[in-house]
Amino acid sequence: MRFRTESSPHMIPAHSVGGVMQQVLMALVPGTLAMAWFFGWGVLVNVVLAVLFAVAFEAAIVAARKRPVMATLGDNSAIVTGWLFALAVPPLTPIWVTLIGIAFAIIVAKHLYGGLGYNPFNPAMVGYVVVLVSFPREMALWPAPDTLSEMSLGLGQTLQTILTGSLPAAMDWDAITRATPLDAMREGLGAGRTVSEITTNPLFGTFSETSWEWIGNFFLLGGLYLLFRRIIHWHIPVAVILGVAIPAGFFWILDPDSFASPAFHVFSGAVIIGAFFIATDPVSASTTPLGRILYGAGIGVLIFVIRTWGGYPDAVAFAVLLMNMVAPTLDHLTRPRIFGRERRGPPPGDGHG
Amino acid sequence: MNPTLTEIIRDGLWHNNPGLVQLLGLCPLLAISGTMVNAIGLGIATTLTLLLSNVLVSLIRDHARPEIRIPVYVLIIASIVTAIELAMNAWFHGLYLILGIFIPLIVTNCAIIGRAEAFASRNSVPRAALDGLMMGLGFTGVLIALGALREVLGQGTLMANAHLLFGDWGHGMTLQLYPSEHGFLLALLPPGAFMAMGLLIAAKNWIDSQFEAEPSTTDDETATATEASPDNA
């Protein structure tokens, strides 16, 4: 009787890359639908366009690099990149902005570095920052949430706006766009008003704006699903949220008139989706337990710092990219002890590795 | 040991290009290449400096003691740059104001003292002059390519503000390729300069690799092309 000797690895991972990305996509659905509920068809149109562009660019660049196209597309990572990009940009973003952003995300940020697994920066956030820095006018046009706006665009009008970059006749941007809560807070504080004056505006709900709170809740739901399925670990999301909330709370207690409450910070803008979906990118994030906590906390603190004293109203993308740069060093400094070995060097009583 | 004239030309313009291969003088290269006119202005100033400094350094190469040669080179280059700065202030005042600190900073361009030390101090005056001219033209070429790329992407124009360089008839030289309100702002910002520079270097390496891949046919072509060029020059 023969016993076959199997070489390692003996434990086959429960998730393939494509499977993990599928779970992430499923977890994005509730938050995306909530965004579409509040901001209209544009969210869904953008998601579809961005995903199509991302897959097309991925196929083209993979073919140009003479790699197997279908196998690479099967990992679904381009879909996730496109989807996250679409959620980051305003819902009525012109199509050419999406095209440029996705081109940068897939070609420059991902494949010039060697493709999935080699990119030091989160591709979706690179694409978003490129268009955010390059086209500030287009990136500032957040429509008023449907529940508050008097006019809302139908699917046809939304498509027309996105494809041509100009609104249907008899509408103008001032009528349908409005400052996001972060913009309103920033401008209000800049104009010398106090936080309580700003938040008496009917647009503000319990913590932030009603729409953003609910969008945050639904992304939180998706994030908890990912935690439950063990696609992501708890370290990064918890560290990001605490990283925002603790410094925000400290300054809020010191001076509640000049600094927004920690709950406002957590439930405004992109903190929830950033904590669960963007910062947890397995390629560009830190991979050790302690490293993940430091990485997440760094992102959270940077979000608070840039929002409060920086030049942009929201900062999740900048914070993630900045911490992406630090992640390899964090991994190096926080290497866990290998089982059977002491923290440094060989296992006890054995000179050889 | 001594390179032929063909090699001097080929090195300066391509194989040992100060911008793409030696990566010298990156600070002015990246900072000033926002528009083509700025790039041409700085390119001409740098080329003139390289030409004159190489000639002067070559002239005194037997007289300067080796111990003090570097300070002597620095003095020569600084004098030339000062003269060029005054000349630009007099005749191209608008461009002078735009280029600002980067004209005096030509002094610190490593490509210039690099050529003085590595080439001019060991070669005769005509060869040093040719080397300075070709290195300068190679640098200018990279500046112009980068400037054109960034200007087209960033503000949709080519040769904007050409009147600063060419006088009044330069107004007609500006090409508006697309409305500038949709300009790709990143291309005008410092990160865009780094990315465009990286793409140019990659393009050069790719072209080189294409020539290496097919040695049988292309070598003959390049050989004839470069042999023909000194006569043309």
Interface residues (C-beta under 8 A of the other chain):
Chain A: W96 I100 V108 V130 V133 S134 F135 P136 R137
Chain B: E181 H182 G183 F184 L185 L186 A187 L189 M195
